[in-house]
Each structure stands twice: as structure tokens, then as C-alpha cells.
Amino acid sequence: MNFILKSNLCFMQETDSIILKKIGDKVREIRLQKKLTQKELAFDLDIEISQITRIETGKINTSILNLFKIAKALEVDIKELFNF
């Protein structure tokens, strides 16, 4: 039983990291289409450039509030960030 739970947890963590990476890739894709630098986006959001980097690389699980702010700054519907 313990093995099954551990196995499911590992699978969920792997899946989570894939989703975070896909969202980050989408943020980067849209940012580049809008011809914005990470520095410009970070300035618009009043956050550190390093946080944009971590979001785009899927290293952090940012808040839904930050995703709304990112979508607004990129002038897209938040649904676009999940369109992968």
C-alpha cells in the first residue's frame, strides 16, 4: 500500500512539473510574440526578473493571482496561458 501511494505521489509530482513547464512555455511564447523582454514584463508586474524566469522555466508554482496579472500584462485572456 505504501508503495502505491509513493508511486502515485511521484507520478503526480512529475505531472505537476510538466504542467508548470507548459504554462511557462506559453507565457514565454506570448511574451515574445508581444516583443516584451523579461525585464519589461517584470516591471509591468512589479516583480523580480528572476521570478519571471522561474515561471517561464516551470521552476515555481506561481499563484493564480500572478497568472491573472501576467495575462493582463500580456493583454490576453487567462485561458490562453492554459492553451497548450
PLY file of the C-alpha trace (Angstrom):
ply
format ascii 1.0
element vertex 84
property float x
property float y
property float z
element edge 83
property int vertex1
property int vertex2
end_header
0.00 0.00 0.00
2.79 2.41 0.88
4.48 1.72 -2.45
1.30 2.51 -4.38
0.86 5.81 -2.55
4.50 6.73 -3.13
4.22 5.74 -6.77
1.09 7.89 -7.26
2.73 10.82 -5.50
5.79 10.59 -7.77
3.53 10.46 -10.83
1.56 13.49 -9.60
4.76 15.46 -8.94
6.04 14.58 -12.41
2.74 15.61 -13.97
2.74 18.87 -11.96
6.19 19.79 -13.24
5.12 19.09 -16.84
2.09 21.37 -16.43
4.19 24.14 -14.86
6.67 23.86 -17.74
3.89 24.07 -20.33
2.38 27.15 -18.68
5.83 28.73 -18.52
6.45 27.92 -22.16
3.14 29.57 -23.06
3.97 32.70 -21.03
7.34 32.93 -22.83
5.75 32.33 -26.24
3.17 35.09 -25.76
5.72 37.47 -24.21
8.00 37.03 -27.22
5.08 37.48 -29.64
4.37 40.78 -27.88
8.08 41.65 -28.24
8.49 42.12 -24.48
11.62 41.32 -22.54
11.50 39.55 -19.21
12.65 42.83 -17.67
9.72 44.73 -19.21
7.19 42.13 -18.10
8.65 42.04 -14.60
8.45 45.84 -14.42
4.79 45.77 -15.55
4.02 43.19 -12.85
6.21 44.81 -10.17
8.08 41.56 -9.55
11.69 40.46 -9.88
13.01 39.37 -13.27
14.18 36.15 -11.63
10.57 35.31 -10.79
9.59 35.66 -14.47
12.49 33.36 -15.33
11.35 30.76 -12.77
7.75 30.94 -14.04
8.83 30.57 -17.67
11.07 27.62 -16.89
8.45 25.91 -14.72
10.63 26.08 -11.63
7.93 27.60 -9.42
4.22 27.15 -8.98
3.11 30.76 -9.13
-0.22 31.90 -7.73
-3.39 32.14 -9.79
-3.35 35.86 -8.97
0.05 36.19 -10.65
-1.26 34.30 -13.67
-4.14 36.78 -13.94
-1.66 39.66 -13.69
0.57 38.08 -16.34
-2.39 37.58 -18.68
-3.47 41.18 -18.18
0.06 42.50 -18.78
0.32 40.38 -21.94
-3.15 41.55 -22.99
-4.56 38.04 -23.37
-7.37 36.12 -21.74
-6.03 33.93 -18.93
-7.33 30.89 -20.87
-4.51 31.50 -23.36
-1.94 30.57 -20.70
-3.53 27.11 -20.48
-3.89 26.62 -24.23
-1.18 24.00 -24.84
0 1
1 2
2 3
3 4
4 5
5 6
6 7
7 8
8 9
9 10
10 11
11 12
12 13
13 14
14 15
15 16
16 17
17 18
18 19
19 20
20 21
21 22
22 23
23 24
24 25
25 26
26 27
27 28
28 29
29 30
30 31
31 32
32 33
33 34
34 35
35 36
36 37
37 38
38 39
39 40
40 41
41 42
42 43
43 44
44 45
45 46
46 47
47 48
48 49
49 50
50 51
51 52
52 53
53 54
54 55
55 56
56 57
57 58
58 59
59 60
60 61
61 62
62 63
63 64
64 65
65 66
66 67
67 68
68 69
69 70
70 71
71 72
72 73
73 74
74 75
75 76
76 77
77 78
78 79
79 80
80 81
81 82
82 83
